[in-house]
């Protein structure tokens, strides 16, 4: 996988997490980044304790031009999904309104050594 694409993926997810925390007005905002490898994939998880999302918003996240931000353009998560898809991976979102969101990305990494 292209390191520039991984960087773009991380920048987009981290910017969204920071914005969600800002929106929630939490003074104890946290972003957690986890990585590991299982037998056939590399896993990247980005979690925040920000505003969270409704099911309706989650259903539109990867739609071009959809944004919940006042000045958002709606391309950040679309770009993330395209990068993951182009590299044979998957992206999953879990979110609870008022509690935060977790994005889990799995990318093929070949068999375990």
N, C-alpha and C positions, 0 to 999 in steps of 0.2 A: 504494500500500500504506500502511496506517495506521502511522505512526511508533511508536505504542505497541506494536503487534504485533511490529515489528522489534526494539524494545527487549526485549520479553519473550523473543523467540527468542534474542537474544544473551545475555541473563541466564541462561537455562536452559542453553545450550551452554557458557558460560564457567563456570558453577557445576559442571557435570558434569566439565569439563576439570580444574578445580582439585581436585575430589574424587578424580579418577583419579590425579593427581600425588601427592596426599596418601596415597592407598592404596598407591602404589608405593614410598613412603618415599624418593623421589629427592631429593637435595639440589640437583640441577641441573634442576629442573622448568621446563619452558617451555610457554607457550601462544602459538601463532602465529595471528594473524587476518589474512586476506587478502581483498581485494575487488577486483573488476574487472568490466568490462562487455564482453561479446562482442556480436556483431551483434544478437541477439534477447533477451539475458537479462543480468540482474545476477547476479553470482556472489559468494557469501560462503563462505569456508572457515575453519573453526576446527579447529586441530590441537593435540594435546598429546603429550608424551612420557611419559605416565603408564602405568598398569597394563595398558592394552589389554584386549581382550575375546576370548573364544572365539567360534567360529562359532555355537555354540548360543545364547550371550547375544545376539549380533548379530541373530539371527533373532527374538528376542523384544522387542527394544528399543522398538518402537512399539506394544506391547500394554499396554492400560490395567491399572494396578495392578502391573506388573512392575517390580521394582527390585532391584539388586544391593547397595543401600545398607542398612545396618542400620536407619536411620530414614527411609529413602526411602518415598515414597508412590506412585511410579510414574506420575506425571502430567506430569513435565517434558518428556520427549521425545514423549509423546503430544500434548501441547500444541504443541510445535514442528512436528510432522508435520501437525497440523490447520491451523496457521497457513499453512504452506507450501502445503498442498493447497487451502485456501480462496482462495489467491492465484494458483492455476494453476501452481505451481512443482513442483520435485522435490527430494528430499533423498537423498543417498547417504552410506553409512558404509563406511569402510575402517578396519580395526583389526588389530593383531598383538599377541597376548598378550606382555606384558613390554616392548613398544616404544611403544605409544600408539595414538591414534585420530585419524581425520580425518573431519569432517562437511562435506560440500559441498552447499550449497543454491543452487539456480538458480531465479530468479524472472523472469517475463516483464518485459521492459523496452522493448518496441517495437523497430522497425527502427533500424539504424544511421543516424546523420545523414548 
